[in-house]
Amino acid sequence: MGVYANTVSITQYTITGDLPKNDQFQWFSEKLSARGFQSIENSAEESSEGWTLVDHPDNADFEVPSDFWRDNYVVFSLRRDQRKVPAALLKSHAGREEGAFLAQHPNLRRAPKKKREEIKELVQLRLLTKSLPVPSSVDVVWDQRSGVLTLFSLGTKVLERFEEIFRKTFEGFSPVIVHPFARARMLVEGPMLDKLEAANLAGSDAVAAQIRDNQWLGWDFLLWLLQRGVNGEGDFSVSRPGHLGTGERFSAWIDDRIQFQGGSEEGSIQKVSVSGSQDSYLEAISALKGGKRITSATICMEKDENPWKLTLKGETFGFASLKCPQVRIEKDATVDQMSEREAVFYERMFLLEQGVQLFDSLFAAFLNERLTDAWGARLQAIQAWLDGK
């Protein structure tokens, strides 16, 4: 899934480091080209990884501004090609080679370990040269205006590879994932920020510690939103800056799929999933009364009959299966394909940013309760709902 897809999964980063004040195009061009993707199709290499153009995945020449620079966005892809030899195929061919070796050495009942390893390596190399590399790409959009970078993936290994190659490409810059506590810091200020920091349970600013020790943010946010929806409190107002006007109304609720996790009496971790449209939420209530936490849920947001839908990962705030309103681009026979793709890009980014604006407004509304005395009354309302009152 990439920037042009109707449904995407995204991870967002803030980027630390100062961009050059002059000739930024040349700077980006040189940095991205220096670690551009190199094809391994005509070699025996097992894998290759590097940057390519989003609209031309076989092209790693960042020479034309319009190819990767669109207003305040720098747009590129991380491509990885990899050859793989199926384990069963490797075992079969290596077995044949070992059989041939033993036929030449009738005094041996089994090939020595070193010889078996040598045969395996030679067979794997031979099979690799006969197999075509399988390509995979993930799109990247770096917004120079906000400083936020959006990676169109949630895969742990993809994120690790991206972060590593990004640091090597842009020396002195570091991508910092926008986890729940980091997003909360972006949304509050003044006395509310002091209250947020006082609630920080992490012993350090390390990302892993911030995510692990502040899981309460995701748990409480999803529980808050679920109870508000059940209680008919699904109306909210836009409070964050963006394409939508401050004060505009929208609705939000949890539906369709909810995942719970918690310990059992035996000490093991149990996971429970509730799927389908919910009326009474009896299964959800049972799980919550059993001490389980909501770890993931599908959130629906609607503004002026335009729907956004995403599955929120409570631990990391990764947006899975984010579906925005349908892009409607009128095709014009006089407009070339690249101009049309640019139009689609801008429209998709516009709608995606609206969805993030709505989500941030929703999360900010939660923080305004969670970090104040209003949270006590909310907890009482949640308990009354669980007790069936």
C-alpha positions as CSV (number, residue, x, y, z in Angstrom):
1,M,0.0,0.0,0.0
2,G,1.3,3.4,-1.0
3,V,0.4,7.1,-1.0
4,Y,-2.0,6.5,-4.0
5,A,-3.9,3.7,-2.4
6,N,-7.5,4.2,-1.1
7,T,-6.6,2.4,2.1
8,V,-3.2,2.8,3.8
9,S,-1.4,2.0,7.0
10,I,0.9,4.8,8.3
11,T,3.5,5.5,10.9
12,Q,4.5,9.1,11.5
13,Y,7.8,10.5,12.6
14,T,9.1,13.9,13.7
15,I,12.6,14.6,12.3
16,T,15.3,16.1,14.4
17,G,18.0,18.1,12.6
18,D,18.3,21.4,10.7
19,L,17.9,21.5,7.0
20,P,20.2,23.7,4.9
21,K,18.7,27.2,4.4
22,N,19.9,27.5,0.7
23,D,19.6,25.2,-2.3
24,Q,17.6,22.5,-0.5
25,F,16.7,20.8,-3.8
26,Q,20.4,20.1,-4.6
27,W,20.9,18.9,-1.0
28,F,18.0,16.4,-1.2
29,S,19.0,15.3,-4.7
30,E,22.5,14.5,-3.7
31,K,21.5,12.7,-0.4
32,L,18.8,10.5,-2.0
33,S,20.8,9.7,-5.1
34,A,23.8,8.7,-3.0
35,R,21.8,5.9,-1.5
36,G,19.6,5.3,-4.5
37,F,18.4,1.7,-5.3
38,Q,20.7,-0.5,-7.3
39,S,19.2,-3.3,-9.3
40,I,20.5,-6.9,-8.7
41,E,18.5,-8.5,-11.5
42,N,21.7,-9.2,-13.5
43,S,23.8,-10.2,-10.6
44,A,24.0,-13.0,-7.9
45,E,23.4,-10.6,-5.0
46,E,20.8,-11.7,-2.6
47,S,19.3,-8.3,-1.7
48,S,19.5,-4.6,-2.5
49,E,17.8,-1.6,-0.8
50,G,17.7,2.1,-1.6
51,W,15.6,5.1,-2.5
52,T,13.6,5.4,-5.7
53,L,11.0,7.8,-7.2
54,V,7.4,7.0,-6.2
55,D,6.1,7.3,-9.7
56,H,9.1,5.5,-11.3
57,P,10.2,2.7,-9.0
58,D,13.0,1.6,-11.3
59,N,14.5,5.1,-11.3
60,A,16.8,6.3,-8.6
61,D,17.9,9.6,-10.3
62,F,16.6,12.5,-8.2
63,E,17.5,15.1,-10.8
64,V,14.2,16.7,-11.7
65,P,12.4,18.6,-8.9
66,S,8.9,17.7,-10.1
67,D,9.8,14.0,-9.7
68,F,10.1,14.1,-6.0
69,W,9.4,17.6,-4.7
70,R,5.8,18.8,-4.6
71,D,5.2,22.1,-2.8
72,N,6.1,21.4,0.8
73,Y,6.4,17.7,0.4
74,V,9.5,15.6,-0.5
75,V,8.1,12.3,-1.8
76,F,10.2,9.1,-2.4
77,S,10.1,5.4,-1.9
78,L,12.2,2.8,-0.1
79,R,12.6,-0.1,-2.4
80,R,14.0,-3.5,-1.4
81,D,14.6,-6.4,-3.8
82,Q,15.3,-9.8,-2.4
83,R,16.0,-13.2,-3.8
84,K,14.9,-16.2,-1.8
85,V,15.4,-19.9,-2.3
86,P,12.6,-22.0,-0.8
87,A,13.9,-24.2,2.0
88,A,12.4,-27.4,0.5
89,L,14.1,-26.6,-2.9
90,L,17.5,-26.0,-1.3
91,K,17.2,-29.2,0.8
92,S,16.3,-31.2,-2.3
93,H,19.2,-29.9,-4.5
94,A,21.7,-30.1,-1.6
95,G,20.7,-33.7,-1.0
96,R,21.4,-34.6,-4.6
97,E,24.8,-33.0,-4.4
98,E,25.6,-34.8,-1.2
99,G,24.5,-38.1,-2.9
100,A,26.8,-37.4,-5.8
101,F,29.6,-36.7,-3.4
102,L,29.0,-40.0,-1.4
103,A,28.9,-41.9,-4.7
104,Q,32.5,-40.7,-5.4
105,H,33.5,-41.6,-1.8
106,P,32.0,-45.1,-1.1
107,N,34.1,-45.3,2.1
108,L,32.0,-42.6,3.7
109,R,28.5,-43.2,5.1
110,R,27.8,-39.5,5.4
111,A,29.4,-36.3,4.1
112,P,31.5,-34.4,6.7
113,K,29.9,-31.4,8.3
114,K,32.3,-28.9,6.6
115,K,31.6,-30.5,3.2
116,R,27.8,-30.4,3.7
117,E,28.0,-26.7,4.5
118,E,30.2,-26.1,1.4
119,I,27.7,-28.0,-0.7
120,K,24.7,-26.0,0.7
121,E,26.4,-22.7,0.1
122,L,27.3,-23.6,-3.5
123,V,23.8,-24.9,-4.2
124,Q,22.2,-21.8,-2.7
125,L,24.4,-19.5,-4.8
126,R,23.5,-21.5,-8.0
127,L,19.8,-21.4,-7.3
128,L,20.0,-17.7,-6.4
129,T,21.4,-16.8,-9.8
130,K,18.5,-18.6,-11.4
131,S,15.8,-16.8,-9.4
132,L,14.5,-13.3,-10.0
133,P,14.5,-10.8,-7.1
134,V,11.1,-10.0,-5.7
135,P,10.6,-6.2,-5.3
136,S,8.8,-4.4,-2.5
137,S,8.4,-0.7,-1.9
138,V,7.1,1.6,0.8
139,D,6.3,5.3,0.2
140,V,7.6,8.2,2.2
141,V,6.2,11.7,2.4
142,W,8.3,14.3,4.3
143,D,6.3,17.4,5.0
144,Q,8.8,20.3,5.2
145,R,6.2,22.7,6.6
146,S,5.2,20.6,9.6
147,G,8.4,18.6,10.0
148,V,6.4,15.4,10.1
149,L,7.4,12.4,7.9
150,T,4.7,9.8,7.0
151,L,5.9,6.2,6.3
152,F,3.2,4.1,4.6
153,S,3.8,1.0,6.6
154,L,3.4,-0.5,10.1
155,G,5.7,-3.5,9.7
156,T,8.3,-3.6,12.5
157,K,11.1,-4.8,10.2
158,V,10.2,-2.2,7.6
159,L,10.4,0.6,10.3
160,E,13.7,-0.6,11.5
161,R,15.2,-0.7,8.0
162,F,13.8,2.7,7.2
163,E,15.1,4.3,10.3
164,E,18.6,2.8,9.7
165,I,18.9,3.9,6.0
166,F,17.4,7.3,6.8
167,R,20.1,8.0,9.4
168,K,22.8,6.9,7.0
169,T,21.3,9.0,4.2
170,F,20.7,12.2,6.2
171,E,23.6,12.3,8.6
172,G,22.8,14.3,11.7
173,F,19.1,13.8,11.2
174,S,17.1,11.3,13.2
175,P,13.5,10.0,12.7
176,V,11.6,9.9,16.0
177,I,8.4,7.8,15.9
178,V,5.2,9.7,17.0
179,H,4.1,7.3,19.8
180,P,1.2,8.0,22.1
181,F,3.1,10.1,24.6
182,A,4.9,12.0,21.9
183,R,1.6,12.8,20.2
184,A,0.2,14.0,23.5
185,R,3.1,16.3,23.9
186,M,2.4,17.8,20.5
187,L,-1.2,18.6,21.5
188,V,-1.0,20.2,24.9
189,E,0.9,23.2,26.3
190,G,1.3,25.3,29.4
191,P,-0.2,23.9,32.6
192,M,-1.7,20.9,30.7
193,L,1.8,20.0,29.5
194,D,3.0,20.1,33.1
195,K,0.2,17.7,34.1
196,L,1.1,15.4,31.2
197,E,4.8,15.3,32.2
198,A,3.7,14.6,35.8
199,A,1.8,11.6,34.5
200,N,4.7,10.2,32.5
201,L,5.5,6.8,33.9
202,A,8.7,6.2,31.8
203,G,12.0,6.3,33.5
204,S,13.8,7.8,30.4
205,D,13.1,9.5,27.1
206,A,14.1,6.4,25.1
207,V,11.3,5.6,22.7
208,A,11.0,2.0,23.8
209,A,10.6,3.1,27.4
210,Q,8.0,5.8,26.5
211,I,5.9,3.3,24.6
212,R,6.2,0.5,27.1
213,D,5.6,2.5,30.3
214,N,2.9,4.8,29.0
215,Q,0.5,2.2,27.6
216,W,-2.1,3.7,29.8
217,L,-2.6,6.5,27.3
218,G,-3.8,4.1,24.6
219,W,-5.9,2.0,27.1
220,D,-7.7,5.0,28.6
221,F,-8.2,6.8,25.3
222,L,-9.9,3.8,23.7
223,L,-12.0,3.0,26.8
224,W,-13.0,6.7,26.9
225,L,-14.0,6.8,23.3
226,L,-15.9,3.5,23.5
227,Q,-17.9,4.6,26.6
228,R,-18.7,8.0,25.0
229,G,-20.1,6.4,21.9
230,V,-22.3,4.0,23.9
231,N,-23.5,7.0,26.0
232,G,-24.4,9.0,22.9
233,E,-21.5,11.5,23.4
234,G,-20.0,11.0,19.9
235,D,-20.1,14.7,18.9
236,F,-16.8,16.6,18.9
237,S,-15.3,19.8,17.6
238,V,-12.1,20.4,15.5
239,S,-9.5,21.9,17.8
240,R,-6.3,21.4,15.9
241,P,-5.0,23.5,13.1
242,G,-5.3,22.2,9.6
243,H,-7.5,22.1,6.5
244,L,-10.7,22.0,8.6
245,G,-11.8,25.1,10.5
246,T,-11.5,25.3,14.2
247,G,-14.8,24.7,15.9
248,E,-16.3,22.6,13.1
249,R,-18.3,19.6,14.3
250,F,-17.6,16.0,13.6
251,S,-18.6,12.7,15.1
252,A,-16.4,9.8,16.2
253,W,-17.0,6.3,17.7
254,I,-15.6,2.8,18.1
255,D,-17.2,0.0,16.1
256,D,-16.6,-3.1,14.1
257,R,-13.6,-4.6,15.8
258,I,-12.1,-4.3,19.3
259,Q,-9.2,-6.3,20.7
260,F,-8.6,-6.8,24.4
261,Q,-5.7,-8.1,26.3
262,G,-5.1,-9.0,29.9
263,G,-3.8,-11.6,32.4
264,S,-5.6,-14.7,33.5
265,E,-5.8,-16.2,36.9
266,E,-3.0,-18.6,35.8
267,G,-0.8,-15.6,35.0
268,S,-0.8,-16.1,31.2
269,I,-1.7,-13.3,28.7
270,Q,-5.1,-13.7,27.1
271,K,-6.4,-11.9,24.0
272,V,-10.0,-11.4,23.1
273,S,-11.5,-10.0,19.9
274,V,-15.0,-8.6,19.5
275,S,-16.0,-8.2,15.8
276,G,-19.0,-6.9,14.0
277,S,-21.4,-4.0,14.7
278,Q,-22.2,-3.8,18.4
279,D,-25.5,-2.9,20.1
280,S,-25.2,-3.8,23.7
281,Y,-21.4,-4.5,23.8
282,L,-22.0,-7.4,26.2
283,E,-18.8,-9.1,25.1
284,A,-16.8,-5.9,25.5
285,I,-18.3,-5.3,29.0
286,S,-17.4,-8.8,30.0
287,A,-13.8,-8.4,28.9
288,L,-13.4,-5.1,30.6
289,K,-15.0,-6.3,33.9
290,G,-12.5,-9.2,33.7
291,G,-9.7,-6.8,33.9
292,K,-8.7,-6.7,30.2
293,R,-7.6,-3.6,28.4
294,I,-8.5,-2.4,24.9
295,T,-5.3,-2.7,22.9
296,S,-6.7,-2.0,19.4
297,A,-10.0,-0.8,18.0
298,T,-11.6,0.4,14.8
299,I,-12.3,4.1,15.0
300,C,-14.9,5.8,12.7
301,M,-14.9,9.6,12.2
302,E,-17.4,11.5,10.1
303,K,-17.5,15.1,8.9
304,D,-20.1,16.5,6.6
305,E,-21.0,12.9,5.5
306,N,-17.4,12.3,4.6
307,P,-16.1,9.2,6.5
308,W,-12.7,8.3,7.8
309,K,-12.0,4.8,9.3
310,L,-8.9,3.4,10.9
311,T,-7.7,0.7,13.2
312,L,-5.7,2.3,16.0
313,K,-2.9,0.3,17.6
314,G,-3.1,1.5,21.1
315,E,0.5,0.8,22.1
316,T,2.1,2.7,19.3
317,F,-0.7,4.8,17.8
318,G,0.0,3.3,14.4
319,F,-2.9,3.8,12.0
320,A,-3.8,0.5,10.3
321,S,-6.2,0.3,7.3
322,L,-6.8,4.1,7.3
323,K,-9.6,4.7,4.7
324,C,-10.3,8.2,3.7
325,P,-13.2,9.5,1.6
326,Q,-13.0,8.4,-2.1
327,V,-10.8,10.6,-4.3
328,R,-12.7,11.9,-7.3
329,I,-10.4,13.2,-10.0
330,E,-12.0,14.2,-13.3
331,K,-10.0,12.8,-16.1
332,D,-9.1,15.2,-18.9
333,A,-7.9,13.9,-22.2
334,T,-5.7,17.0,-22.6
335,V,-3.9,16.4,-19.3
336,D,-0.9,14.0,-19.2
337,Q,-0.7,11.0,-16.9
338,M,2.0,12.6,-14.6
339,S,-0.1,15.7,-14.0
340,E,-3.1,13.5,-13.2
341,R,-1.0,11.5,-10.7
342,E,0.1,14.8,-9.1
343,A,-3.5,15.8,-8.7
344,V,-4.3,12.5,-7.1
345,F,-1.3,12.9,-4.7
346,Y,-2.4,16.3,-3.5
347,E,-6.0,15.2,-3.1
348,R,-5.0,12.1,-1.1
349,M,-2.6,14.0,1.1
350,F,-5.4,16.6,1.7
351,L,-7.8,13.9,2.9
352,L,-5.2,12.0,4.9
353,E,-4.2,15.2,6.7
354,Q,-7.9,16.0,7.4
355,G,-8.2,12.5,9.0
356,V,-5.1,13.1,11.1
357,Q,-6.5,16.5,12.1
358,L,-9.8,14.9,13.2
359,F,-7.9,12.2,15.2
360,D,-5.7,14.8,16.9
361,S,-8.8,16.8,17.8
362,L,-10.3,13.7,19.3
363,F,-7.2,12.8,21.2
364,A,-6.9,16.4,22.5
365,A,-10.5,16.2,23.8
366,F,-9.5,13.0,25.7
367,L,-6.4,14.7,27.2
368,N,-8.5,17.6,28.3
369,E,-10.5,15.2,30.5
370,R,-7.8,12.7,31.4
371,L,-5.4,15.3,32.8
372,T,-8.0,17.3,34.7
373,D,-10.5,16.7,37.5
374,A,-13.1,15.8,34.9
375,W,-11.5,12.3,34.7
376,G,-13.0,11.3,38.0
377,A,-16.5,11.9,36.8
378,R,-15.7,10.0,33.6
379,L,-14.5,7.0,35.5
380,Q,-17.7,7.0,37.5
381,A,-19.7,7.0,34.2
382,I,-17.6,4.2,32.8
383,Q,-18.1,2.1,36.0
384,A,-21.9,2.7,35.9
385,W,-22.0,1.6,32.2
386,L,-20.0,-1.6,33.1
387,D,-22.4,-2.3,36.0
388,G,-25.4,-1.9,33.7
389,K,-26.8,1.2,35.4
